[in-house]
Amino acid sequence: MSTITSALVSLDEELGADKRSVLQALSARFVAEGRANDADELFAAAWAREEKDATGLPGGIAIPHAQAATVSQASLAFARLNPPVDFGSFDGPSDIVFMIAAPDTAAEEHLAVLSQLARHLMDDDFNASLRAATSADEVVDLVRGAIGEVPAAAAEPDPEPVVTAPASDAGITVDGRPAKIVAVTACATGIAHTYMAADALTKAAGEAGVDFAVEPQGSSGFSPFDAQQIDDADAVIFAVDVDVREPERFAGKPVVRRSVKAGIEHPQELLELAAKAATDPAAARVSGDPDAASAPSSAQNESVGKRIQRILMTGVSYMIPFVAGGGLLMALGFLLGGFEINEVANDIAVSNALWNLPDGGLSEYLGALAFAIGSASMAFLVPALAGYIAFAIADRPGIAPGFVAGSIALLMNAGFLGGIVGGLLAGLAAWWLGRLSVPRWLRGLMPVAIIPLLGSIFASGLLLLVLGAPIAALMSLLTDGLNNLAESGLLPVVGIILGLMMCFDLGGPINKVAYAFAVASLGDASLDNPVPYYIMAAVMAAGMVPPLGMALASTVLARDRFSPAERENGVAAWLMGLSFISEGAIPFAAADPLRVIPASMLGGAVTGFLSMLFLVQSQAPHGGVFVFFAISPLWGFLVALAAGTIVTGVAVSLLKSIGAKKREAVAA
C-alpha cells in the first residue's frame, strides 16, 4: 500500500483555525482511510508530541507526528492550509503540513521511508512544487517520488553521515583555517526532525566553509563516525532531544548542546558557537562518562527556576527508592516484632540467629531483621538526596561530594533542608572544578580524585563551619512547632496545608517538598512522639486523592465529560491512586489544569484535615492501601481518603459542566 493517497491530501481546505483542529481533522482522515482505528487516540499521541515541542519549522512548514498502537500502517497526510495556521515556528504560521503516523511497532524500513520525506522538506524546490500543485494526485506523485515509492527525477538524499568540503573562502574558522566540526542530531521519534536538522546543519556548513560531518541518529539506525573524524574535529554539536548513543566516543571534545529544533532553525549560530568553543579553554566538554555525556541538551535553554526545579526533582526521584523500600521494611518490622521493635532491633539482629532466637521467638527476630535493614536504607535518605542533587548539577563527579555533604547534614541534625543545601553546594563546587582548564596528564585524575576531594572539603566544610547549625536550628523549630500544634489541637490545620501541597502539582516540586518533609520526620517518630506518623498518614492519603478523584469522575460520575482516552486513563488511575502514585492524575491535569488542579486541592485538603482529626498514623512512607498493616486506625484512613476522593470527583464533574461543551462535541 502507498504511504500516502489522494484521500489523505487536503488542498486549500478549511481544517480549523488552530493546530488542534488541524490535527483532529487529519487524524480523522487516517481513520477514514483505514490507516488507524481510533482518531481520538491518534490525535492524543500527536498532541502530546506537540505539547512537548512545537513541530512548526522555518519556511511555513510543520511536521506533526506520532507513533501509536492505533495506527495500522505507517502513513502520511498532507494539508496545504489557506490561511496558514500557527504550529509554533519562530518565523510565523505554517501553510504546508505533513502529519506522520506510524505504528508503535513500526519496522525500521518504514521509519526510514518517512525520514526521507523530512529531508526533502529542506529542499526549497520540493516545497515550491507542493505549493504549486493543482491536484491531490500531483501531491501524491511528488511525495511518493521523494520517499522512493516511485522513481523520482532527483536523486534521494544520502541517509549516511554527510561530509561537506570546505569552501574556498571559509567563513567560520579556527586558528585561521576552516573549522572542523562534527555533529549528532536526534529527536524523540527519530523520524523527521533528526534528518531535517542534519541537512540544515550540512547546508549551513557548506555556505560557511566548514569542514563538517553529521551523524543522524534516527529510529532506523545510524552510521557512526569513524574514529579519525572525531579525533580531527575541533568541536562537536549535539542537536538532540534524547540521549546521544555511544557518547563516550567524543570524550574531551568541546561541545555545544542544543535542541534538535535549534539545529533546524539556527544552524549557522550553532556552527559559530562550536567554532568559538574550540578555542575557549572554559568551554563545556564531553565527559568520558556515557551517562553524563548523553544528557539531553534541553537543559541549556532552561530558565533558572526550571533548572533548580529539575535539579531538586532529580535528587528526590533517586531518593525515593531508598525511602519506599526502607520504609516498607520498617513497617513490616513493626508488624512482626511489635511497636517496640525499634528500640531493640539492632541488638537482636547482631546478637541472635535462626538457631539462637530472642525471647520473642521467630516473629520478633524476623521483625528485628526487617526493621534493621529498613533503618539502614532510610539512613541513606539525606545523603542520597544531596548526592543526586549534586549529580544533577555536575554529573557523576558530583555524587561523592554530595553524599559526603548529606552525611554531614545528618551529623549536624540539619535534616533534609541541610541535605538540599549540601547537595547544591557540592554540585556547584564539582561543576566549577570540572570546567577548569588543566594539563592533559591531570584530566584523568579530576573526576575520580581531585573533584571529590576539593568538592567534599568545600561543601561539607561550609556546613560544619557556617551553615549546618542555623539549618539544624530551623529544623528543630519546625519540629517543635508541629509538636506544639499537636498538643494545642491545631494539627488538622497542618493536615489542610499538607493536603493542598500534595495536590497542587501532582508529583512536582511542591508535592515532593511535602513528601520529603514527612519522610524525613519519620526518623524522629516514637511512641512518645507520634506526630511524624500523623504527618506521614496525612501526606500519603492526600497524595492518593487526585488520581482516585479523576478515576471516580471519568468512569462513574461524568463519563460524558471525558474523552475515550481519558476514560481509559481513569480505569488505570484507580490502581495508581490506591498505590499512592499521584502522577496518575497528570494526564487529566495536562488536558484541563484549571478544573482538575483546584478540584484535587479541595479533596486533598479535606483528606488531610480528616486524617489529622482522626489522628491516623502511618509507619510506612509509601504503598497506599497496600500497607494497611502499618496504618492505624485503618478506618480513619479509609474514611478520610473516601471523603477527599468524593469531593474531588464531584468538584471536577461540576467544573467540567460549567462553561465547557461535551468532549464528544469538541472532538467532532
Buried (B, 14 or more C-beta within 10 A) or exposed (E): EBBBBBBBBBBEEEBEEEBBBBBBBBBBBBBEBEBBBBBBBBBBBBBBBBEEBBBBBBBBBBBBBBBBBBBBBBBBBBBBBEEBBBBBBEEEBBBBBBBBBBBEEBEEEBBBBBBBBBBBBBBEEBBEBBEEBEEBEBBBBBBBBBBBBEEBEEEEBEBEBBBBEBBEEBBBBBEEEBBBBBBBBBBBBBBBBBBBBBBBBBBBBBBBBBBBBBBBBBBBEBEBBEEEBBEEBBBBBBBBBBBBBBBBBBBEBBBBBBBBBBBBBBBBBBBBBBBBBBBEEEBBBBBBBBEBBBBBBBEBEEEEEEBBBBBBBBBBEBBBEBBBBBBBBBBBBBBBBBEEBBEBBBEBBEEBEEEEBBEBEEBBBBBBBBBBBBBBBBBBBBBBBBBBBBBBBBBBBBBBBBBBBBBBBBBBBBBBBBBBBBBBBBBBBBBBBBEEEEEEEEBEEBBEEBBBBBBBEBBBBBBBEEBBBEBBEBBEEBBEEBBEBBEEEEBBBBBBBBBBBBBBBBBBBBBBBBBBBBBBBBBBBEEEBBBBBBBBBBBBBBBBBBBBBBBBBBBEBBBEBBBBBBBBBBEBBBBBBBBBBBBBBBBBBEBBEEBBBBBBBBBBBBBBBBBBBBBBBBBBBBBBBEBBBBBBEEEBBBBBBBBBBBBBBBBBBBBBEEEEEBBEEEBE
